[in-house]
Amino acid sequence: MEWLRMEQVVSTLIAIGILLLFWLFRKVFSKYIFTIILKISKKAPNSFFSNVLLSFEKPFQWLVTIIGFYIAAGYFPYFNQKNLLFLDLIRSSIVILIGWGFYNLSGATSNLFSNLNTRFNIKIDDILVPFLSKTLRFVIIAVTVSVVAQVFGYNVNTFVAGLGIGGLAFAFAAKESLANLFGGIVLITEKPFTIGDWIYTPSVEGTVEDISFRSTKIRTFGQALVTVPNATLANEAITNWSKMGKRRISFNLQVTYDTQKDSLENSISRIRQMLHSHPDIHQETVFVTFDEYKVNGMDLMFYFFTKTTDWGKYLEVKEDVNFKIMDILRDENVTFALPNSKLIVEEQK
């Protein structure tokens, strides 16, 4: 009896020693061995191998722990290593770790697509990359869950067949989600914008940050993050300011009726010349005309475009043009017309 107890104590100590040994190996691997392997992998011609190592680093550490538990269970006297539930837990844990690694790797698909673009000249839009990454992650999760279910003896085929019976009810319940999914597909296929574009819709104006199965995230100029359902965005008019080749400036000025004809003609001619020689004004369309007579004065119309579409640079060009127009009108003694009214008082005899 005493001998049996001693054997149990020794077996327990061996099991604890195995756990400590694998725990120590996990620490040494993560701190030294993995760092050395990662440095070697960075010398490779592309970053794919490094991405694989980084993606599977944590799953591998947990795999070492699980292997330690499995081996230690064989020595632990109070536990049956061949217990079916225990074996199923070990198998399902390994499946989950593999799925975890591939899930992490799918987040680095942008590098993969970038390499494909460079090597094979495949045109992949920036907005398609995160959508494909999310799709791949969804597939990985679905496959992992189905494999784990099969490990525990569940018939996945029966479950899928059962979805056909309640498919109609599911479709009605998920109508909005499906609408957003198809809306996202429409946005990706038609490509009215891409990541980083400045867009305007009746719902929001700002810079596109991300697109998912359900919604698109847009950062407003006030730094608020607005999430717009894809179904809503796909049915709205979208103005993509980033796709502009030039930006319009259009306004009217009124000058007083006591302006001399020669002064007005010289002013218009000099302003046209200034705009045609301005390095930041697009030369395709420049209009400066004496447009019409108004109640308070003569109306001058200005219609032209800047070469830049950047909002800040556009405002700088517009301000520079306004100052130059002011200088020309002042040189020609042309006065701006201001809204005014006359009061006529008749003397009574």
LOLOPA-603264 format. One record per residue (C-alpha): residue number from 1; residue in three letters; x, y, z. Coordinates in Angstrom, 1 decimal. Layout:
! residues N
+-----+------+--------+--------+--------+
! seq ! type !     px !     py !     pz !
+-----+------+--------+--------+--------+
! NUM !  ala !      X !      Y !      Z !
...
+-----+------+--------+--------+--------+
//
This chain:
! residues 349
+-----+------+--------+--------+--------+
! seq ! type !     px !     py !     pz !
+-----+------+--------+--------+--------+
!   1 !  met !    0.0 !    0.0 !    0.0 !
!   2 !  glu !    2.8 !    2.3 !    0.9 !
!   3 !  trp !    4.6 !    1.4 !   -2.3 !
!   4 !  leu !    1.5 !    2.2 !   -4.3 !
!   5 !  arg !    1.3 !    5.6 !   -2.7 !
!   6 !  met !    5.0 !    6.3 !   -3.4 !
!   7 !  glu !    4.5 !    5.3 !   -7.1 !
!   8 !  gln !    1.5 !    7.7 !   -7.3 !
!   9 !  val !    3.6 !   10.5 !   -5.8 !
!  10 !  val !    6.4 !    9.9 !   -8.2 !
!  11 !  ser !    4.1 !    9.8 !  -11.2 !
!  12 !  thr !    2.5 !   13.1 !  -10.1 !
!  13 !  leu !    5.9 !   14.7 !   -9.7 !
!  14 !  ile !    6.8 !   13.4 !  -13.2 !
!  15 !  ala !    3.6 !   14.9 !  -14.7 !
!  16 !  ile !    4.3 !   18.2 !  -13.0 !
!  17 !  gly !    7.9 !   18.1 !  -14.2 !
!  18 !  ile !    6.8 !   17.5 !  -17.8 !
!  19 !  leu !    4.4 !   20.5 !  -17.6 !
!  20 !  leu !    7.2 !   22.7 !  -16.2 !
!  21 !  leu !    9.6 !   21.4 !  -18.9 !
!  22 !  phe !    7.2 !   22.3 !  -21.7 !
!  23 !  trp !    6.4 !   25.6 !  -20.1 !
!  24 !  leu !   10.1 !   26.4 !  -19.9 !
!  25 !  phe !   10.6 !   25.3 !  -23.6 !
!  26 !  arg !    7.7 !   27.6 !  -24.5 !
!  27 !  lys !    9.4 !   30.6 !  -22.8 !
!  28 !  val !   12.8 !   29.8 !  -24.4 !
!  29 !  phe !   11.3 !   29.3 !  -27.8 !
!  30 !  ser !    9.3 !   32.6 !  -27.8 !
!  31 !  lys !   12.3 !   34.6 !  -26.4 !
!  32 !  tyr !   15.3 !   33.1 !  -28.2 !
!  33 !  ile !   14.6 !   30.5 !  -30.9 !
!  34 !  phe !   11.7 !   32.3 !  -32.5 !
!  35 !  thr !   13.6 !   35.6 !  -32.6 !
!  36 !  ile !   16.5 !   33.9 !  -34.4 !
!  37 !  ile !   14.3 !   32.2 !  -36.9 !
!  38 !  leu !   12.4 !   35.4 !  -37.6 !
!  39 !  lys !   15.7 !   37.3 !  -38.2 !
!  40 !  ile !   16.7 !   34.6 !  -40.7 !
!  41 !  ser !   13.3 !   34.7 !  -42.5 !
!  42 !  lys !   13.7 !   38.5 !  -43.0 !
!  43 !  lys !   16.6 !   37.8 !  -45.3 !
!  44 !  ala !   14.2 !   36.0 !  -47.7 !
!  45 !  pro !   13.3 !   37.8 !  -51.0 !
!  46 !  asn !    9.7 !   38.4 !  -49.8 !
!  47 !  ser !    7.9 !   38.8 !  -46.5 !
!  48 !  phe !    5.6 !   35.8 !  -46.8 !
!  49 !  phe !    7.6 !   33.5 !  -44.6 !
!  50 !  ser !    7.9 !   36.2 !  -41.9 !
!  51 !  asn !    4.2 !   36.7 !  -42.0 !
!  52 !  val !    3.6 !   33.0 !  -41.6 !
!  53 !  leu !    5.9 !   32.8 !  -38.6 !
!  54 !  leu !    4.3 !   35.9 !  -36.9 !
!  55 !  ser !    0.8 !   34.5 !  -37.6 !
!  56 !  phe !    1.5 !   31.1 !  -36.0 !
!  57 !  glu !    3.7 !   32.3 !  -33.1 !
!  58 !  lys !    1.0 !   32.4 !  -30.5 !
!  59 !  pro !   -0.8 !   29.2 !  -31.7 !
!  60 !  phe !    2.5 !   27.3 !  -31.7 !
!  61 !  gln !    3.2 !   28.4 !  -28.1 !
!  62 !  trp !   -0.2 !   27.1 !  -27.1 !
!  63 !  leu !    0.4 !   23.9 !  -29.1 !
!  64 !  val !    3.5 !   23.3 !  -27.0 !
!  65 !  thr !    1.4 !   23.7 !  -23.8 !
!  66 !  ile !   -1.3 !   21.3 !  -25.1 !
!  67 !  ile !    1.3 !   18.7 !  -26.0 !
!  68 !  gly !    2.7 !   19.1 !  -22.5 !
!  69 !  phe !   -0.7 !   18.5 !  -21.0 !
!  70 !  tyr !   -1.3 !   15.4 !  -23.2 !
!  71 !  ile !    2.1 !   13.8 !  -22.2 !
!  72 !  ala !    1.7 !   14.7 !  -18.6 !
!  73 !  ala !   -1.8 !   13.2 !  -18.5 !
!  74 !  gly !   -0.2 !    9.8 !  -19.3 !
!  75 !  tyr !    1.8 !    9.9 !  -16.1 !
!  76 !  phe !   -0.8 !   11.5 !  -13.8 !
!  77 !  pro !   -2.2 !    8.7 !  -11.7 !
!  78 !  tyr !   -5.6 !   10.1 !  -11.2 !
!  79 !  phe !   -6.5 !   10.7 !  -14.8 !
!  80 !  asn !   -7.1 !    8.4 !  -17.8 !
!  81 !  gln !   -5.2 !    9.7 !  -20.8 !
!  82 !  lys !   -7.4 !    7.7 !  -23.2 !
!  83 !  asn !  -10.6 !    9.3 !  -22.0 !
!  84 !  leu !  -12.7 !   10.1 !  -25.1 !
!  85 !  leu !  -13.7 !   13.6 !  -24.0 !
!  86 !  phe !  -10.1 !   14.4 !  -23.2 !
!  87 !  leu !   -8.9 !   13.2 !  -26.6 !
!  88 !  asp !  -11.7 !   15.2 !  -28.3 !
!  89 !  leu !  -10.7 !   18.3 !  -26.4 !
!  90 !  ile !   -7.0 !   17.8 !  -27.5 !
!  91 !  arg !   -8.0 !   17.3 !  -31.2 !
!  92 !  ser !  -10.4 !   20.2 !  -31.2 !
!  93 !  ser !   -7.8 !   22.4 !  -29.5 !
!  94 !  ile !   -5.3 !   21.6 !  -32.3 !
!  95 !  val !   -7.9 !   22.4 !  -34.9 !
!  96 !  ile !   -8.7 !   25.7 !  -33.3 !
!  97 !  leu !   -4.9 !   26.6 !  -33.1 !
!  98 !  ile !   -4.5 !   25.9 !  -36.8 !
!  99 !  gly !   -7.5 !   28.0 !  -37.6 !
! 100 !  trp !   -6.2 !   30.7 !  -35.3 !
! 101 !  gly !   -2.9 !   30.8 !  -37.3 !
! 102 !  phe !   -4.6 !   31.0 !  -40.6 !
! 103 !  tyr !   -7.0 !   33.6 !  -39.3 !
! 104 !  asn !   -3.9 !   35.7 !  -38.3 !
! 105 !  leu !   -2.3 !   35.1 !  -41.6 !
! 106 !  ser !   -5.4 !   36.2 !  -43.5 !
! 107 !  gly !   -4.9 !   39.7 !  -41.9 !
! 108 !  ala !   -1.6 !   39.9 !  -43.8 !
! 109 !  thr !   -3.2 !   39.3 !  -47.2 !
! 110 !  ser !   -2.7 !   43.0 !  -48.1 !
! 111 !  asn !    1.0 !   42.2 !  -48.4 !
! 112 !  leu !    0.2 !   39.1 !  -50.5 !
! 113 !  phe !   -2.0 !   41.2 !  -52.9 !
! 114 !  ser !    0.7 !   43.9 !  -53.0 !
! 115 !  asn !    3.3 !   41.3 !  -54.1 !
! 116 !  leu !    0.9 !   40.0 !  -56.7 !
! 117 !  asn !    0.3 !   43.5 !  -58.0 !
! 118 !  thr !    4.0 !   44.0 !  -58.3 !
! 119 !  arg !    5.0 !   40.7 !  -59.7 !
! 120 !  phe !    2.1 !   39.8 !  -62.1 !
! 121 !  asn !    0.7 !   43.4 !  -62.7 !
! 122 !  ile !   -2.7 !   42.3 !  -61.4 !
! 123 !  lys !   -4.8 !   45.3 !  -60.7 !
! 124 !  ile !   -6.5 !   44.8 !  -57.3 !
! 125 !  asp !   -8.4 !   47.8 !  -55.9 !
! 126 !  asp !   -7.5 !   48.9 !  -52.4 !
! 127 !  ile !  -11.1 !   48.6 !  -51.3 !
! 128 !  leu !  -11.2 !   45.0 !  -52.4 !
! 129 !  val !   -8.3 !   43.9 !  -50.3 !
! 130 !  pro !   -9.9 !   44.3 !  -46.8 !
! 131 !  phe !  -13.2 !   42.8 !  -48.2 !
! 132 !  leu !  -11.3 !   39.7 !  -49.4 !
! 133 !  ser !   -9.5 !   39.5 !  -46.1 !
! 134 !  lys !  -12.7 !   39.6 !  -44.1 !
! 135 !  thr !  -14.3 !   37.0 !  -46.5 !
! 136 !  leu !  -11.3 !   34.7 !  -46.1 !
! 137 !  arg !  -11.4 !   35.1 !  -42.3 !
! 138 !  phe !  -15.2 !   34.2 !  -42.3 !
! 139 !  val !  -14.4 !   31.1 !  -44.4 !
! 140 !  ile !  -11.6 !   30.1 !  -42.0 !
! 141 !  ile !  -13.9 !   30.5 !  -38.9 !
! 142 !  ala !  -16.7 !   28.5 !  -40.6 !
! 143 !  val !  -14.4 !   25.6 !  -41.6 !
! 144 !  thr !  -12.8 !   25.6 !  -38.1 !
! 145 !  val !  -16.2 !   25.4 !  -36.4 !
! 146 !  ser !  -17.4 !   22.7 !  -38.7 !
! 147 !  val !  -14.3 !   20.6 !  -38.1 !
! 148 !  val !  -14.5 !   21.0 !  -34.4 !
! 149 !  ala !  -18.2 !   20.0 !  -34.5 !
! 150 !  gln !  -17.2 !   16.8 !  -36.5 !
! 151 !  val !  -14.5 !   16.0 !  -33.9 !
! 152 !  phe !  -17.3 !   15.9 !  -31.2 !
! 153 !  gly !  -19.4 !   13.7 !  -33.4 !
! 154 !  tyr !  -21.9 !   16.3 !  -34.8 !
! 155 !  asn !  -23.2 !   15.7 !  -38.3 !
! 156 !  val !  -22.5 !   19.0 !  -40.1 !
! 157 !  asn !  -24.3 !   17.8 !  -43.3 !
! 158 !  thr !  -27.5 !   17.3 !  -41.3 !
! 159 !  phe !  -27.2 !   20.8 !  -39.9 !
! 160 !  val !  -26.7 !   22.3 !  -43.4 !
! 161 !  ala !  -29.7 !   20.3 !  -44.7 !
! 162 !  gly !  -31.7 !   21.6 !  -41.8 !
! 163 !  leu !  -31.0 !   25.2 !  -42.9 !
! 164 !  gly !  -32.9 !   24.4 !  -46.1 !
! 165 !  ile !  -36.1 !   23.8 !  -44.2 !
! 166 !  gly !  -35.9 !   27.0 !  -42.3 !
! 167 !  gly !  -34.2 !   28.9 !  -45.1 !
! 168 !  leu !  -37.2 !   31.1 !  -45.9 !
! 169 !  ala !  -37.6 !   32.2 !  -42.3 !
! 170 !  phe !  -33.9 !   32.8 !  -42.0 !
! 171 !  ala !  -33.9 !   34.9 !  -45.2 !
! 172 !  phe !  -36.7 !   37.1 !  -43.9 !
! 173 !  ala !  -34.9 !   37.5 !  -40.5 !
! 174 !  ala !  -31.6 !   38.4 !  -42.2 !
! 175 !  lys !  -33.1 !   40.5 !  -45.0 !
! 176 !  glu !  -31.3 !   43.7 !  -43.9 !
! 177 !  ser !  -28.0 !   41.9 !  -43.4 !
! 178 !  leu !  -28.2 !   40.3 !  -46.9 !
! 179 !  ala !  -29.1 !   43.7 !  -48.4 !
! 180 !  asn !  -26.0 !   45.2 !  -46.8 !
! 181 !  leu !  -23.9 !   42.3 !  -48.0 !
! 182 !  phe !  -25.1 !   42.7 !  -51.6 !
! 183 !  gly !  -24.7 !   46.5 !  -51.2 !
! 184 !  gly !  -21.1 !   45.9 !  -50.3 !
! 185 !  ile !  -20.6 !   43.7 !  -53.4 !
! 186 !  val !  -22.1 !   46.4 !  -55.6 !
! 187 !  leu !  -19.8 !   49.1 !  -54.1 !
! 188 !  ile !  -16.8 !   46.8 !  -54.7 !
! 189 !  thr !  -17.7 !   45.8 !  -58.3 !
! 190 !  glu !  -18.8 !   49.3 !  -59.5 !
! 191 !  lys !  -15.9 !   51.0 !  -57.5 !
! 192 !  pro !  -17.4 !   54.5 !  -57.0 !
! 193 !  phe !  -14.6 !   55.0 !  -54.5 !
! 194 !  thr !  -11.7 !   53.3 !  -52.8 !
! 195 !  ile !  -10.0 !   53.5 !  -49.4 !
! 196 !  gly !   -8.7 !   57.0 !  -48.7 !
! 197 !  asp !  -11.1 !   58.8 !  -51.1 !
! 198 !  trp !  -12.9 !   61.9 !  -50.1 !
! 199 !  ile !  -16.6 !   61.3 !  -50.9 !
! 200 !  tyr !  -19.9 !   63.2 !  -50.4 !
! 201 !  thr !  -23.3 !   61.6 !  -50.1 !
! 202 !  pro !  -26.7 !   62.8 !  -48.7 !
! 203 !  ser !  -25.8 !   60.8 !  -45.6 !
! 204 !  val !  -22.2 !   61.9 !  -44.9 !
! 205 !  glu !  -19.1 !   63.6 !  -46.3 !
! 206 !  gly !  -15.5 !   62.5 !  -45.4 !
! 207 !  thr !  -12.7 !   60.0 !  -46.1 !
! 208 !  val !  -13.4 !   56.3 !  -46.6 !
! 209 !  glu !  -11.5 !   54.2 !  -44.0 !
! 210 !  asp !  -12.9 !   50.7 !  -44.3 !
! 211 !  ile !  -15.6 !   48.6 !  -45.9 !
! 212 !  ser !  -17.0 !   45.4 !  -44.4 !
! 213 !  phe !  -19.8 !   42.9 !  -45.1 !
! 214 !  arg !  -22.3 !   45.2 !  -43.4 !
! 215 !  ser !  -21.1 !   48.8 !  -43.6 !
! 216 !  thr !  -18.6 !   51.3 !  -44.7 !
! 217 !  lys !  -16.7 !   53.5 !  -42.2 !
! 218 !  ile !  -16.2 !   57.1 !  -43.2 !
! 219 !  arg !  -14.1 !   59.6 !  -41.2 !
! 220 !  thr !  -15.6 !   63.1 !  -41.4 !
! 221 !  phe !  -13.5 !   66.3 !  -41.4 !
! 222 !  gly !  -14.5 !   66.8 !  -37.8 !
! 223 !  gln !  -12.8 !   63.5 !  -37.0 !
! 224 !  ala !  -16.0 !   61.7 !  -36.3 !
! 225 !  leu !  -16.3 !   58.1 !  -37.5 !
! 226 !  val !  -19.6 !   57.5 !  -39.3 !
! 227 !  thr !  -20.7 !   53.9 !  -40.1 !
! 228 !  val !  -23.1 !   53.8 !  -43.1 !
! 229 !  pro !  -24.9 !   50.6 !  -44.0 !
! 230 !  asn !  -23.8 !   49.3 !  -47.5 !
! 231 !  ala !  -27.4 !   49.0 !  -48.6 !
! 232 !  thr !  -28.0 !   52.8 !  -47.9 !
! 233 !  leu !  -24.7 !   53.8 !  -49.5 !
! 234 !  ala !  -25.3 !   51.7 !  -52.7 !
! 235 !  asn !  -28.6 !   53.5 !  -53.3 !
! 236 !  glu !  -27.3 !   57.0 !  -52.8 !
! 237 !  ala !  -25.7 !   59.5 !  -55.2 !
! 238 !  ile !  -22.0 !   59.4 !  -54.4 !
! 239 !  thr !  -19.8 !   62.3 !  -55.3 !
! 240 !  asn !  -16.1 !   61.3 !  -55.3 !
! 241 !  trp !  -14.1 !   64.6 !  -54.9 !
! 242 !  ser !  -10.8 !   62.7 !  -55.0 !
! 243 !  lys !  -11.5 !   61.7 !  -58.6 !
! 244 !  met !  -11.7 !   65.3 !  -59.8 !
! 245 !  gly !   -9.1 !   66.4 !  -62.2 !
! 246 !  lys !   -9.7 !   70.1 !  -61.4 !
! 247 !  arg !  -11.7 !   72.2 !  -59.0 !
! 248 !  arg !  -14.2 !   74.9 !  -60.0 !
! 249 !  ile !  -14.2 !   78.5 !  -58.9 !
! 250 !  ser !  -17.3 !   80.5 !  -59.8 !
! 251 !  phe !  -18.5 !   83.8 !  -58.5 !
! 252 !  asn !  -19.9 !   87.2 !  -59.5 !
! 253 !  leu !  -18.8 !   90.8 !  -58.7 !
! 254 !  gln !  -20.8 !   94.0 !  -59.1 !
! 255 !  val !  -19.1 !   97.3 !  -59.9 !
! 256 !  thr !  -20.8 !  100.7 !  -59.8 !
! 257 !  tyr !  -22.6 !  102.3 !  -62.7 !
! 258 !  asp !  -20.2 !  105.3 !  -62.7 !
! 259 !  thr !  -17.3 !  103.0 !  -63.9 !
! 260 !  gln !  -15.8 !  104.2 !  -67.2 !
! 261 !  lys !  -16.1 !  101.8 !  -70.1 !
! 262 !  asp !  -12.4 !  101.9 !  -70.8 !
! 263 !  ser !  -11.6 !  101.1 !  -67.2 !
! 264 !  leu !  -14.0 !   98.2 !  -67.1 !
! 265 !  glu !  -12.7 !   96.7 !  -70.4 !
! 266 !  asn !   -9.1 !   97.1 !  -69.2 !
! 267 !  ser !  -10.0 !   95.4 !  -65.9 !
! 268 !  ile !  -11.6 !   92.4 !  -67.6 !
! 269 !  ser !   -8.7 !   92.1 !  -70.1 !
! 270 !  arg !   -6.1 !   92.2 !  -67.3 !
! 271 !  ile !   -7.9 !   89.7 !  -65.1 !
! 272 !  arg !   -8.2 !   87.3 !  -68.1 !
! 273 !  gln !   -4.5 !   87.7 !  -68.7 !
! 274 !  met !   -3.7 !   87.1 !  -65.0 !
! 275 !  leu !   -5.8 !   83.9 !  -64.9 !
! 276 !  his !   -4.2 !   82.6 !  -68.2 !
! 277 !  ser !   -0.7 !   83.1 !  -66.8 !
! 278 !  his !   -1.4 !   81.8 !  -63.3 !
! 279 !  pro !    0.5 !   78.6 !  -62.7 !
! 280 !  asp !   -2.2 !   77.0 !  -60.6 !
! 281 !  ile !   -5.2 !   77.8 !  -62.9 !
! 282 !  his !   -6.4 !   75.1 !  -65.4 !
! 283 !  gln !   -6.2 !   76.7 !  -68.8 !
! 284 !  glu !   -8.9 !   74.7 !  -70.5 !
! 285 !  thr !  -11.8 !   76.8 !  -69.2 !
! 286 !  val !  -11.4 !   80.5 !  -68.2 !
! 287 !  phe !  -14.3 !   82.9 !  -68.5 !
! 288 !  val !  -14.3 !   86.5 !  -67.3 !
! 289 !  thr !  -17.2 !   88.5 !  -68.8 !
! 290 !  phe !  -19.4 !   91.6 !  -68.3 !
! 291 !  asp !  -22.5 !   89.5 !  -67.6 !
! 292 !  glu !  -25.5 !   91.7 !  -67.0 !
! 293 !  tyr !  -27.0 !   94.8 !  -65.5 !
! 294 !  lys !  -28.3 !   94.5 !  -62.0 !
! 295 !  val !  -30.2 !   96.9 !  -59.7 !
! 296 !  asn !  -27.1 !   98.0 !  -57.8 !
! 297 !  gly !  -24.5 !   97.8 !  -60.5 !
! 298 !  met !  -22.9 !   96.0 !  -63.4 !
! 299 !  asp !  -22.3 !   92.3 !  -62.9 !
! 300 !  leu !  -19.0 !   90.6 !  -63.8 !
! 301 !  met !  -18.9 !   86.8 !  -64.0 !
! 302 !  phe !  -15.9 !   84.7 !  -63.2 !
! 303 !  tyr !  -15.7 !   81.0 !  -64.1 !
! 304 !  phe !  -12.5 !   79.0 !  -64.0 !
! 305 !  phe !  -10.8 !   75.9 !  -62.4 !
! 306 !  thr !   -7.8 !   75.2 !  -60.3 !
! 307 !  lys !   -5.3 !   72.5 !  -61.2 !
! 308 !  thr !   -5.3 !   71.1 !  -57.6 !
! 309 !  thr !   -8.2 !   69.3 !  -56.0 !
! 310 !  asp !   -6.7 !   69.4 !  -52.5 !
! 311 !  trp !   -9.1 !   71.5 !  -50.3 !
! 312 !  gly !   -6.3 !   73.5 !  -48.5 !
! 313 !  lys !   -4.3 !   74.2 !  -51.7 !
! 314 !  tyr !   -7.5 !   75.1 !  -53.5 !
! 315 !  leu !   -8.4 !   77.8 !  -50.9 !
! 316 !  glu !   -4.8 !   79.2 !  -51.1 !
! 317 !  val !   -5.1 !   79.6 !  -54.9 !
! 318 !  lys !   -8.6 !   81.1 !  -54.6 !
! 319 !  glu !   -7.3 !   83.6 !  -52.1 !
! 320 !  asp !   -4.4 !   84.6 !  -54.3 !
! 321 !  val !   -6.7 !   85.1 !  -57.3 !
! 322 !  asn !   -9.0 !   87.3 !  -55.2 !
! 323 !  phe !   -6.2 !   89.5 !  -54.1 !
! 324 !  lys !   -4.9 !   89.9 !  -57.6 !
! 325 !  ile !   -8.4 !   90.8 !  -58.9 !
! 326 !  met !   -8.7 !   93.4 !  -56.1 !
! 327 !  asp !   -5.4 !   95.0 !  -57.1 !
! 328 !  ile !   -6.3 !   95.1 !  -60.8 !
! 329 !  leu !   -9.7 !   96.8 !  -60.1 !
! 330 !  arg !   -8.1 !   99.3 !  -57.7 !
! 331 !  asp !   -5.5 !  100.2 !  -60.4 !
! 332 !  glu !   -8.2 !  100.8 !  -62.9 !
! 333 !  asn !  -10.3 !  102.9 !  -60.4 !
! 334 !  val !  -13.1 !  100.4 !  -60.5 !
! 335 !  thr !  -15.3 !  100.5 !  -57.4 !
! 336 !  phe !  -17.3 !   97.6 !  -56.0 !
! 337 !  ala !  -21.1 !   98.2 !  -56.0 !
! 338 !  leu !  -22.8 !   97.9 !  -52.6 !
! 339 !  pro !  -26.5 !   97.4 !  -52.1 !
! 340 !  asn !  -28.0 !  100.8 !  -51.6 !
! 341 !  ser !  -31.3 !  102.6 !  -51.8 !
! 342 !  lys !  -32.3 !  106.2 !  -52.5 !
! 343 !  leu !  -34.8 !  108.2 !  -50.6 !
! 344 !  ile !  -36.4 !  111.0 !  -52.7 !
! 345 !  val !  -38.2 !  113.7 !  -50.7 !
! 346 !  glu !  -40.4 !  116.0 !  -52.7 !
! 347 !  glu !  -40.9 !  119.6 !  -51.5 !
! 348 !  gln !  -44.5 !  120.6 !  -51.1 !
! 349 !  lys !  -45.3 !  124.0 !  -52.5 !
+-----+------+--------+--------+--------+
//
